Structure formats: C-alpha cells, structure tokens
C-alpha cells in the first residue's frame, strides 16, 4: 500500500484549513501561529516532492526568522483586535469576489489540460545518498552564477538604500553625539548649591 497519497492529502487539508484560519481568526497572535503551521505543512509537502532545499529555507527563513519577528512585533504593539475586526463583514463580500476571481484564473492557467498525473509523471526516485541541495548549489554556482551575483548586488543596493532612508537626518529628531558626551565634565552637569539651614516654624 502506497502511503504517499494519504500523507499528501492529509497535509494538504491541514494547509488549507490553516490558511483559512489565518484570515478568519480574531486574535492576531493566533493568526501568526496558524501561518507558522501553514509554513510547516507546506515544507512537508515540498519534502514529499523531494525539494529538501526549499523546505529547509521555508522553515529556517520564514518560520525561524520572519514569523518570530512578526510575533514579537504583534505582542509588543498590543494591537486592539476589536477595532481591526469591526470592518470584517464590510469587506467580506469584496474579498470573496476577489478570491473567486483568483480561483477562476488559477483554474484557467492550471486546468485539466495543463495539470494532472497524465501530464506530469511522478518524480524520479533518487538514492538515499542523493543531495538535492548539492545539485542545486552546483547548478547555481556554475550555469547561473552571473544572475545569482547580480541578484546579490541588487539586494545589497536595496539594503543600503533602506538604511540610508532610515538614517537620514530630520530636523525634529534629537541625536546623540558620543564624542561630546565623553568630553563632558562634572562641572557641566552638576552644580552644588550651599544654603544655610533654616528652622521650620511650627
């Protein structure tokens, strides 16, 4: 008995339910946790497709970094969920129409004539010592090394631009000058005042 279809449908069901819960649950923290569950389930599906590298990247980058940061931000901001959910019913109909349009477009692009086991055969079974990550790295650093380096340069430029926009001087913002702080003397900060003691009248 082949157990892979059962595992696939099980994880697919969990993925769909977790995705629906992300947009329908009332608590933002619960929504983030359901998104973590969706990422883990998607990673499991990629492992079934023998795409181990994509699965590990999804878990390490999105679950391990992005979602943890998102959870910290949500819990630190203490967002009022009641105010955010007041307009949920107002946008339910437009959101449903957009979802239907997206489903129809996906059905047109990935229809029965372009998708199915008769169109795409099962992945070739690999040996136990086969490394998908090694093969991807060899291909990335040989045939696609120039596009890879170009993408790295573009990301570096984007990071520098983001830092430059964030660190620009604003006249209304107060800044610290460590050089001036080091040169400060006690007489510049503290002034000792001598006063004669007075008797308190009863």
LINTACOR-V132908 format. One line per field, one symbol per residue. phi: phi as a letter, one per 30 degrees, with the letter a starting at -180 (. if undefined). psi: psi as a letter, one per 20 degrees, with the letter a starting at -180 (. if undefined). A space follows every 10 residues. Layout:
# LINTACOR-V132908
phi->???
psi->???
This chain:
# LINTACOR-V132908
phi->.dcddddddd dddddddddd ddccdddddd dddddddddd dddddddddi cddddddddd ddddbddddd dddddddhdd ddddcdcddd cddddddddd dddddddddc cddcbkddcb dddddcdddd cddddddddd cbdcdddddd dddddddddd ddddddcddc ddccbccedd ddddcdddcc bcccbddcdd dd
psi->poighghghg hgghggghgh hhihqhphgh ghhhhghggg ghhhhhhhjk mhghghgggg ggghfghggg gggghhhmpo hghhjhjghh jgghhhgggg ggggghhggm ahijqrhhhp rqqpprrhjp ohgggggghh jfhkhghghg hggghghhgg gghghhjqpp hippqqnhgh hhiprhhihp ppppqqqqpp p.
